[in-house]
Every structure is written in structure tokens, then in C-alpha cells.
Amino acid sequence: MSTSRPQSERRSVARGSLLGIEDLPVSEINKLLLLARKMNPAKARPLLRGKRVLLLFYEASTRTRTSFEVAAQALGAETSLVISSGSSIEKGESLLDTAYTLRAVGADAIVVRHLNAGAPHLMASYLDIPVINAGDGMHEHPTQALLDAYTILKHKKKLTGLQVTILGDIYHSRVARSEIHLLSKAGAKLTLCGPPELLPEMATTLVKGLRISRSCEEAVRGADVVMILRVQRERLAGLKVSLPDYVSRYQMTMARLRMAKPDALLMHPGPIIRGLELTWDVADCPQSVIVEEVHNGVPLRMAVLARALGKAA
């Protein structure tokens, strides 16, 4: 089959692609979470020996990129990293032409992070190999939501009925969108908290049953899981949100965390900004599973890659 296809010729998305949580059936979510339990990064499984996984990152990344690379190699796959700096992307090559090039040199799957929402979907509609979304603009970050669900289930019996509070810059967060879709499908009860500039009322249209609170204390009270999102100083300035006011009203402190249930989990997808969205002691408290989230990203992404390349059995 030719790998050089006219850009006008779309095709069905390749089996094993993971483009988002919104359209992912609950059955597939559960299969991935169960498969992740079988994956041990410390004990290599050559399920993907002879396969090539290309990592195409248009945005900087530490956790996602590294964990995908470690996950692929733990399964015996070869990996190559392509970033915009120093590649033909820098010369103006289109997303699709870059995708065609990676397919032509032997990619069996492409993991892509892009600053524009929908970029992985566009690639997937023209390629005959699985495409995995590692974050696209303000749209979704499906593997982060999956690894967070996997992390929660390490500590809680089930997601159904859990009181989950998501706090911070929800409007700009692709992580928040994927988390909301996954947790709501699983039957968790969600409360979103933040100032109007970072959490408009229209957020409730994402899924049914979302609750918005402007009070950090109210949102956290009785929660089983408290998920903090990164807040960028420059974004606050652009929205004319006072940094001291944000810290005063929404920063997660130990006093506020104690309003949650005694066994509540404190989560953050990273990178964390100590002293802004949370205090130093909160980041390192016994309830924090922030480092565990990073660790769990590897077995979860091993599961995603195994599923992508038909080795999920």
C-alpha cells in the first residue's frame, strides 16, 4: 500500500488509535485500565519487538514524552523522537507531510502532541497506522486522564460515586476536559472550582451533572479526590486576574485540604508550581500521589501502545 496519499483522500481511523476520552466507550476505558495492571515497566515484555513508535512533539514535554518512550522500550519497540526544532517542521513542513514522512520511514504508530486542537484527529484520518493523542491544544489529553483513573483505583475500590474536585485553570486545560469526560462516564460526582476567568459557567455544558463552585473551601469539603491544575502567571496577567487574590482564594493549603475526607487523594498532572496553585507542604503531604501519577504513566502508556499495535491480549 502506498504511504503517499493525496491530502484530499481521507480514510477511517486506524484500529488502536486513541484520540480522546469523549468518544471512547466505557468498555474500552475499562479494558485499558485492566491491561495497565498487567504491565510492569521493571520487567520487560517483548510484545512490540520489531515495531517502531515515533514520538512527534510540537510542544515541550517531560512526563508524557519520557513515559511514552520508556513504555515503548519496555515492550521491546524501537522509538524515535521528532521535535519541531531542528526538523523540517521548522522549515514550514505541514503536519500531514510530516506524518506521511514518518509513516514512509517505517513508523508502526505515532504518538503526537500538538499545540492545535484536532491535530491528532487530522493525522489519524489520513494515515493507515494508529495515532495516539499526547495532548492537543486546549482539547484533550486522554492518557493523563487514564493514568489518573488508574492511580485513583490503586487507592479506592471504584470510581463510581466518588466526590472529585478539580481546582484551577479549567478553561484552558486539556487535562480537565479528559478528566471530566472519563470520571463522569465512570459515575464520579464532579465539582469544578476556580474564578470566572478560568472557569466560565459554560463549563457545565461539557457533561451533565457538573457542579461549579467559586469557593475553594466549599468545593473541597467532603471530597474523596482533590485534583489541582497548573496555573500560569502570564495567563493570569493577561486575564487581569490578581495573582495575590488567586493565591488567597484558590491556592491549596493544608488547612483547605483537611476539609476533604481524611483519606482524600491530592493529585496534580504536573508540572506543579509550588507557591502558586499549591503550597510546598501540600505537594509533599502523605495524601499527595503526584509522584505516583508520574510512575503510573508508564504502565498505563504501555497498555495504550499494546492496544494500538494489537498486542492487548
Phi, psi and chi 1 to 4 in degrees:
 res  aa     phi    psi   chi1   chi2   chi3   chi4
   1 MET       -  133.4 -179.2 -179.1  -66.2      -
   2 SER   -68.1  139.9  171.8      -      -      -
   3 THR   -97.7   -1.2   57.8      -      -      -
   4 SER  -105.8   99.3  178.6      -      -      -
   5 ARG  -111.8  144.4  -54.1  177.0   64.7   87.5
   6 PRO   -58.9  143.2  -20.1   31.2      -      -
   7 GLN   -65.6  -18.1  -68.7 -168.2    6.3      -
   8 SER   -82.0   -8.9   58.7      -      -      -
   9 GLU   -98.6   96.9 -171.9  175.3  -12.8      -
  10 ARG   -84.9  161.5  -70.2  177.8  177.7  -94.5
  11 ARG  -139.8  168.4   58.8 -174.0  -51.6  129.6
  12 SER   -69.9  150.9   59.0      -      -      -
  13 VAL   -65.8  134.0  173.5      -      -      -
  14 ALA   -62.2  141.5      -      -      -      -
  15 ARG   -57.1  136.6 -176.9 -177.7  178.0   89.9
  16 GLY    95.2   -8.9      -      -      -      -
  17 SER   -64.8  148.5  -66.6      -      -      -
  18 LEU  -130.4  102.6  177.1   61.2      -      -
  19 LEU  -104.9  -22.1  -57.7  177.7      -      -
  20 GLY  -178.5  171.9      -      -      -      -
  21 ILE   -93.2  -30.1  -61.8  -65.0      -      -
  22 GLU   -53.1  -42.7 -176.8  175.0    6.8      -
  23 ASP  -102.7   10.2  -62.6  -40.6      -      -
  24 LEU   -88.7  122.5 -168.4   66.5      -      -
  25 PRO   -61.5  150.5  -20.7   32.7      -      -
  26 VAL   -58.0  -36.0  173.2      -      -      -
  27 SER   -60.7  -38.3   59.1      -      -      -
  28 GLU   -72.1  -37.1  -74.2  -60.7  -54.4      -
  29 ILE   -59.9  -47.3  -67.8  172.1      -      -
  30 ASN   -63.8  -39.1  -69.1  -26.0      -      -
  31 LYS   -62.8  -41.9  -75.1  178.3 -175.7  177.1
  32 LEU   -65.6  -41.4  -79.1  167.4      -      -
  33 LEU   -66.2  -38.5  -64.9  176.2      -      -
  34 LEU   -68.5  -40.4  -72.5  172.1      -      -
  35 LEU   -64.9  -37.2 -176.8   57.9      -      -
  36 ALA   -60.1  -32.9      -      -      -      -
  37 ARG   -64.1  -25.2  -67.4 -177.4 -176.5  179.5
  38 LYS   -86.5   -8.1  -58.7  177.0 -177.2  178.5
  39 MET   -93.5  130.7  -61.5  -63.9  177.4      -
  40 ASN  -126.5  103.7 -177.4   -3.0      -      -
  41 PRO   -59.2  -26.6  -21.5   32.6      -      -
  42 ALA   -78.8  -11.1      -      -      -      -
  43 LYS  -126.3   96.4 -163.3  171.0 -177.0  180.0
  44 ALA   -59.1  138.4      -      -      -      -
  45 ARG  -123.6  114.9  -62.8 -179.5   64.5 -171.8
  46 PRO   -78.0   45.0   30.6  -35.6      -      -
  47 LEU   -64.4  -30.5  -66.7  175.1      -      -
  48 LEU  -111.2   25.5  -58.1 -173.9      -      -
  49 ARG   -59.8  132.4 -179.3  175.1  -67.9  160.9
  50 GLY    88.8   -3.6      -      -      -      -
  51 LYS   -96.9  151.7  -60.7  -67.0 -175.1  179.3
  52 ARG  -117.9  123.9  -67.2 -171.9 -179.9   94.1
  53 VAL  -111.0  119.1  177.1      -      -      -
  54 LEU   -99.6  129.4  -85.5  -69.1      -      -
  55 LEU  -102.4  111.6  -50.7  174.6      -      -
  56 LEU  -109.4  103.5  177.2   57.8      -      -
  57 PHE  -118.8  111.4  -83.7   66.3      -      -
  58 TYR   -88.3   -9.9  -74.1   77.4      -      -
  59 GLU  -125.9  153.5  -70.7 -176.5  -41.1      -
  60 ALA   -64.5  145.5      -      -      -      -
  61 SER  -158.9  142.6  170.7      -      -      -
  62 THR  -113.6  -62.6  -59.3      -      -      -
  63 ARG   -64.6  -52.6  -66.2  156.4 -170.4   77.2
  64 THR   -64.9  -49.6  -56.8      -      -      -
  65 ARG   -62.2  -48.2 -168.4 -159.5   80.0 -166.7
  66 THR   -64.4  -42.3  -56.5      -      -      -
  67 SER   -68.9  -34.6   61.5      -      -      -
  68 PHE   -64.5  -41.2  -97.4  117.5      -      -
  69 GLU   -65.5  -46.6 -168.8  167.5   13.5      -
  70 VAL   -63.1  -41.0  171.4      -      -      -
  71 ALA   -61.7  -45.7      -      -      -      -
  72 ALA   -63.3  -43.8      -      -      -      -
  73 GLN   -69.0  -33.2  -68.1  172.8   -1.4      -
  74 ALA   -65.4  -22.9      -      -      -      -
  75 LEU   -95.5    3.7  -68.1  171.1      -      -
  76 GLY    90.0    6.5      -      -      -      -
  77 ALA   -83.4  155.9      -      -      -      -
  78 GLU   -88.1  144.4  -63.0  177.8   15.6      -
  79 THR  -128.3  149.8   63.2      -      -      -
  80 SER  -139.3  141.0  -66.5      -      -      -
  81 LEU  -105.9  131.5  171.5   65.4      -      -
  82 VAL  -121.7  121.7  179.1      -      -      -
  83 ILE  -120.7  160.8   57.1  177.0      -      -
  84 SER   -63.5  -39.0   55.8      -      -      -
  85 SER   -70.7  125.6  176.4      -      -      -
  86 GLY    84.7    7.7      -      -      -      -
  87 SER  -120.5  178.3   72.1      -      -      -
  88 SER   -65.7  -16.8  -66.6      -      -      -
  89 ILE   -57.9  -40.2  -62.5  168.0      -      -
  90 GLU   -63.8  -22.6 -157.9  172.1   40.8      -
  91 LYS   -90.9    0.6  -58.9  174.4 -177.4  176.6
  92 GLY   103.6   10.9      -      -      -      -
  93 GLU   -63.0  139.3 -175.5  173.4   65.6      -
  94 SER   -72.5  161.1   73.0      -      -      -
  95 LEU   -58.4  -44.8  173.8   66.7      -      -
  96 LEU   -67.9  -39.2  -72.8 -179.8      -      -
  97 ASP   -66.1  -36.4  -75.4  -36.0      -      -
  98 THR   -63.9  -42.6  -62.1      -      -      -
  99 ALA   -61.9  -43.8      -      -      -      -
 100 TYR   -61.5  -39.2  -66.5  147.1      -      -
 101 THR   -63.2  -46.2  -63.4      -      -      -
 102 LEU   -64.1  -37.3  -61.1 -176.0      -      -
 103 ARG   -66.3  -40.7  179.8   65.3 -179.0  105.1
 104 ALA   -66.1  -30.0      -      -      -      -
 105 VAL   -87.0    3.2  -61.5      -      -      -
 106 GLY   113.1   15.3      -      -      -      -
 107 ALA   -65.7  132.6      -      -      -      -
 108 ASP   -95.8  -19.8  -66.2  -64.2      -      -
 109 ALA  -157.6  149.4      -      -      -      -
 110 ILE  -124.1  126.9  -63.3  176.5      -      -
 111 VAL  -101.4  121.9  178.3      -      -      -
 112 VAL  -127.1  134.5   58.7      -      -      -
 113 ARG  -118.1  130.8  168.9  168.5  -73.6 -167.4
 114 HIS  -140.7  148.0 -157.2  -79.6      -      -
 115 LEU   -75.0  -12.7   67.8  166.0      -      -
 116 ASN  -105.3  131.1  -69.1  -30.0      -      -
 117 ALA   -62.2  136.0      -      -      -      -
 118 GLY    92.2   -7.9      -      -      -      -
 119 ALA   -58.6  -46.3      -      -      -      -
 120 PRO   -61.9  -35.4  -22.5   34.9      -      -
 121 HIS   -64.8  -40.0  -60.6   69.9      -      -
 122 LEU   -62.5  -47.5  178.6   65.4      -      -
 123 MET   -58.7  -46.2  -73.5  179.1   58.1      -
 124 ALA   -63.7  -27.7      -      -      -      -
 125 SER   -78.3   -7.4   66.7      -      -      -
 126 TYR  -118.9  -13.5  -72.9   98.7      -      -
 127 LEU  -101.7  157.4  -66.5 -179.9      -      -
 128 ASP  -104.0   17.7   59.7  -11.6      -      -
 129 ILE  -125.8  159.2   57.9  173.6      -      -
 130 PRO   -63.8  140.7  -21.4   32.6      -      -
 131 VAL  -118.9  132.3  173.9      -      -      -
 132 ILE  -116.7  126.2  -62.1  167.1      -      -
 133 ASN   -81.6  116.0 -178.6    0.9      -      -
 134 ALA  -102.2   20.3      -      -      -      -
 135 GLY   121.9  119.2      -      -      -      -
 136 ASP  -130.2  105.7   62.0  -33.9      -      -
 137 GLY    52.8 -133.1      -      -      -      -
 138 MET   -96.4   18.7  -70.3  166.0   51.5      -
 139 HIS   -89.0  -77.8 -180.0 -131.0      -      -
 140 GLU  -145.7  161.6  -80.7 -147.6   50.2      -
 141 HIS  -143.1   75.2 -166.3  -12.5      -      -
 142 PRO   -60.7  -38.9   19.3  -31.6      -      -
 143 THR   -71.0  -25.6   57.9      -      -      -
 144 GLN   -67.8  -42.7 -178.2   66.8   46.7      -
 145 ALA   -63.8  -40.4      -      -      -      -
 146 LEU   -65.3  -43.5  -74.1  163.2      -      -
 147 LEU   -69.7  -29.4   75.4   86.7      -      -
 148 ASP   -70.3  -40.3  -77.0  -18.8      -      -
 149 ALA   -62.7  -41.4      -      -      -      -
 150 TYR   -60.9  -41.3  178.0   76.4      -      -
 151 THR   -66.0  -45.5  -58.8      -      -      -
 152 ILE   -59.1  -42.3  -67.2  170.3      -      -
 153 LEU   -70.9  -13.2  -71.6  171.4      -      -
 154 LYS   -71.9  -22.1  -72.6  -87.5 -171.2  175.4
 155 HIS  -115.7  -25.7  -62.3  -92.1      -      -
 156 LYS  -117.6  151.4  -52.2  -67.9 -177.0 -178.6
 157 LYS   -68.9  -35.0  -68.3 -178.3  179.5  179.4
 158 LYS  -157.4  163.5   57.9 -176.3  180.0  179.0
 159 LEU   -85.8  -29.5  -61.6  174.6      -      -
 160 THR   -58.3  127.9  -55.0      -      -      -
 161 GLY    85.5   -8.1      -      -      -      -
 162 LEU   -67.5  141.5  -72.7 -179.1      -      -
 163 GLN   -90.5  111.8  -60.9  -81.6   -7.0      -
 164 VAL  -117.1  126.1 -179.9      -      -      -
 165 THR  -108.7  128.2  -64.7      -      -      -
 166 ILE  -113.1  123.9  -56.9  177.8      -      -
 167 LEU  -127.1  131.5  171.5   67.9      -      -
 168 GLY   131.8 -144.2      -      -      -      -
 169 ASP   -84.5   83.6 -173.9   -3.1      -      -
 170 ILE   -80.6  -34.2  -68.1  164.4      -      -
 171 TYR   -59.5  -42.6  176.7   72.5      -      -
 172 HIS   -91.4    0.2  -61.6   96.7      -      -
 173 SER   -95.8  115.3  175.9      -      -      -
 174 ARG   -68.9  -30.3   56.7 -168.9  171.3 -153.7
 175 VAL   -61.4  -47.1  171.1      -      -      -
 176 ALA   -57.8  -42.1      -      -      -      -
 177 ARG   -62.7  -44.2  -77.8  166.6  177.8   75.8
 178 SER   -67.7  -40.0  -70.7      -      -      -
 179 GLU   -61.8  -44.8  -56.4  -81.7    7.9      -
 180 ILE   -61.1  -46.0  -70.8  166.6      -      -
 181 HIS   -63.3  -46.2  -73.3  -55.4      -      -
 182 LEU   -68.0  -50.7 -169.3  153.8      -      -
 183 LEU   -66.3  -36.0  -67.4  169.1      -      -
 184 SER   -68.3  -38.5   61.5      -      -      -
 185 LYS   -62.5  -33.0  -74.0 -177.3 -179.4 -174.3
 186 ALA   -82.0   -5.7      -      -      -      -
 187 GLY    92.2   14.1      -      -      -      -
 188 ALA   -75.3  157.3      -      -      -      -
 189 LYS  -102.8  118.6  -60.8  176.1 -178.5  178.5
 190 LEU  -106.9  134.7  -61.9  174.5      -      -
 191 THR  -122.3  127.5  -63.1      -      -      -
 192 LEU  -104.9  139.5  -49.3 -177.7      -      -
 193 CYS  -138.4  134.6 -177.8      -      -      -
 194 GLY   168.4  169.8      -      -      -      -
 195 PRO   -70.5  158.2   27.0  -35.0      -      -
 196 PRO   -54.5  -33.6  -25.1   34.4      -      -
 197 GLU   -65.6  -27.6  -64.6   85.0   -5.7      -
 198 LEU  -108.8   -4.5  -57.4  179.4      -      -
 199 LEU  -151.3   80.4  175.1   56.8      -      -
 200 PRO   -70.1  157.5   24.3  -32.3      -      -
 201 GLU   -59.3  -27.3  -68.5  -68.1  -23.4      -
 202 MET   -66.1  -10.2   67.3  179.4 -176.0      -
 203 ALA   -59.7  -25.8      -      -      -      -
 204 THR   -67.9  -12.6   55.6      -      -      -
 205 THR   -80.3   -9.7   62.7      -      -      -
 206 LEU   -59.9  -50.6  -77.4  171.4      -      -
 207 VAL  -147.0  162.0  -61.5      -      -      -
 208 LYS   -73.4  148.2  -68.4 -178.1  179.2  179.2
 209 GLY    88.7    0.7      -      -      -      -
 210 LEU   -70.6  141.7  -78.1  179.2      -      -
 211 ARG  -117.5  135.5 -174.8  171.9   75.4   93.0
 212 ILE  -107.7  135.6  -75.5 -177.7      -      -
 213 SER  -131.2  140.4  174.3      -      -      -
 214 ARG   -97.4   -1.4  -58.0  -61.1  179.8 -166.0
 215 SER  -109.4  119.8  164.8      -      -      -
 216 CYS   -60.2  -43.5 -177.2      -      -      -
 217 GLU   -62.1  -44.1  -69.7   78.7    6.6      -
 218 GLU   -64.5  -41.7  178.2 -169.1   53.7      -
 219 ALA   -67.0  -35.9      -      -      -      -
 220 VAL   -83.6  -26.4  170.2      -      -      -
 221 ARG   -56.5  120.7 -171.4  171.0  -70.3  111.7
 222 GLY    79.5    8.3      -      -      -      -
 223 ALA   -73.5  145.7      -      -      -      -
 224 ASP   -87.8  -29.3  -64.3  -71.4      -      -
 225 VAL  -139.0  132.0  177.8      -      -      -
 226 VAL  -118.6  113.6  177.7      -      -      -
 227 MET  -108.3  118.7 -170.6  173.9  -64.9      -
 228 ILE   -99.6  138.1  -48.2  -60.8      -      -
 229 LEU  -109.2  149.4  -61.0  175.9      -      -
 230 ARG   -65.0  141.7 -178.0  167.0   65.8  102.7
 231 VAL  -121.5  126.4  175.9      -      -      -
 232 GLN   -92.6  128.4  -61.7  179.9   40.8      -
 233 ARG   -56.5  -43.6  -72.8 -176.9  175.3   86.8
 234 GLU   -65.2  -31.4   61.3  -87.1   21.5      -
 235 ARG   -70.7  -40.2 -171.9  165.4  -80.0  157.5
 236 LEU   -60.7  -43.3  -69.2  178.9      -      -
 237 ALA   -62.6  -42.1      -      -      -      -
 238 GLY   -65.0  -29.7      -      -      -      -
 239 LEU   -92.8    1.9  -66.0  170.6      -      -
 240 LYS    59.9   39.1  -63.2 -177.6  179.7  179.2
 241 VAL   -97.1  125.6  177.3      -      -      -
 242 SER   -67.5  124.3  163.7      -      -      -
 243 LEU   -60.7  -47.1  178.1   58.2      -      -
 244 PRO   -60.4  -36.0  -25.3   35.8      -      -
 245 ASP   -67.6  -41.7 -177.4   60.2      -      -
 246 TYR   -61.7  -47.6 -177.9   87.9      -      -
 247 VAL   -59.7  -42.8  169.2      -      -      -
 248 SER   -63.3  -40.0  172.5      -      -      -
 249 ARG   -94.1  -28.8  -64.6  175.6   59.4 -163.5
 250 TYR  -127.7   -6.9  -63.9  104.6      -      -
 251 GLN   -64.4  136.0 -176.9 -175.7   76.0      -
 252 MET   -81.5  116.6 -175.5   51.1   54.0      -
 253 THR  -113.6  167.9   63.0      -      -      -
 254 MET   -63.9  -35.6  -74.6  -54.8  -57.2      -
 255 ALA   -61.2  -41.3      -      -      -      -
 256 ARG   -72.7  -39.9  -75.4  170.3  171.0  156.6
 257 LEU   -62.6  -32.3 -175.3   58.4      -      -
 258 ARG   -66.7  -13.8  -69.7 -171.2 -171.4  100.7
 259 MET   -76.5  -18.7  -64.7 -179.5 -178.9      -
 260 ALA   -75.8  177.2      -      -      -      -
 261 LYS   -63.7  152.0  -69.5 -179.4 -179.9  176.4
 262 PRO   -57.4  -29.7  -25.3   34.4      -      -
 263 ASP  -103.6   20.6   61.8  -13.4      -      -
 264 ALA   -64.2  146.9      -      -      -      -
 265 LEU   -93.7  140.3  -57.4  179.2      -      -
 266 LEU  -107.4  119.6 -172.8  -76.7      -      -
 267 MET  -124.5  156.4  -51.3 -176.1   75.8      -
 268 HIS  -161.2  127.5 -166.1  -53.7      -      -
 269 PRO   -72.1  -14.4   27.9  -36.0      -      -
 270 GLY    78.6  160.2      -      -      -      -
 271 PRO   -72.0  141.7   27.0  -33.3      -      -
 272 ILE   -86.1  147.8   63.5  174.7      -      -
 273 ILE  -116.1   94.8  -54.3  176.0      -      -
 274 ARG   -62.9  136.7  -64.1  171.9 -174.3 -105.3
 275 GLY    90.4   -6.1      -      -      -      -
 276 LEU  -113.7  -80.1 -157.4  168.0      -      -
 277 GLU   -80.6  -15.9   64.8 -102.8   19.4      -
 278 LEU  -154.4  157.4   76.3  175.6      -      -
 279 THR   -84.8  165.0   58.5      -      -      -
 280 TRP   -59.6  -43.3  -78.1   72.9      -      -
 281 ASP   -69.5  -30.7   52.5  -11.4      -      -
 282 VAL   -66.7  -43.5  166.2      -      -      -
 283 ALA   -58.3  -31.8      -      -      -      -
 284 ASP  -109.3   10.8  -61.0  -37.9      -      -
 285 CYS   -73.2  162.2   75.4      -      -      -
 286 PRO   -58.2  -26.6  -25.2   35.1      -      -
 287 GLN   -81.2  -11.8  -68.6  165.8  -94.4      -
 288 SER   -73.5  129.8  173.1      -      -      -
 289 VAL  -118.2   26.7  -67.7      -      -      -
 290 ILE   -61.5  -46.1  -64.6  172.1      -      -
 291 VAL   -68.4  -36.7  174.3      -      -      -
 292 GLU   -62.6  -36.8 -174.1 -179.2  -22.1      -
 293 GLU   -57.6  -45.1  -71.9  174.8   82.0      -
 294 VAL   -61.7  -45.7  178.6      -      -      -
 295 HIS   -59.1  -44.1  174.2   80.1      -      -
 296 ASN   -72.4  -13.4  -70.2  -21.0      -      -
 297 GLY   -63.1  -28.2      -      -      -      -
 298 VAL   -72.3  -55.5  178.2      -      -      -
 299 PRO   -62.2  -34.2   17.6  -30.2      -      -
 300 LEU   -65.4  -43.0 -173.0  -77.6      -      -
 301 ARG   -74.3  -24.5  -72.6  172.5  174.8  127.4
 302 MET   -61.6  -42.7  -70.8  172.9   69.1      -
 303 ALA   -63.6  -42.2      -      -      -      -
 304 VAL   -63.0  -42.5  167.9      -      -      -
 305 LEU   -70.1  -38.6  -69.8  170.8      -      -
 306 ALA   -63.4  -42.1      -      -      -      -
 307 ARG   -64.2  -41.7  169.5 -175.5  177.1  -90.1
 308 ALA   -60.0  -37.9      -      -      -      -
 309 LEU  -104.9   21.9  -67.1  169.5      -      -
 310 GLY    71.4   26.5      -      -      -      -
 311 LYS  -119.4   38.0  -58.6  -67.4 -176.7  177.9
 312 ALA   -86.9   -3.7      -      -      -      -
 313 ALA   -73.1      -      -      -      -      -
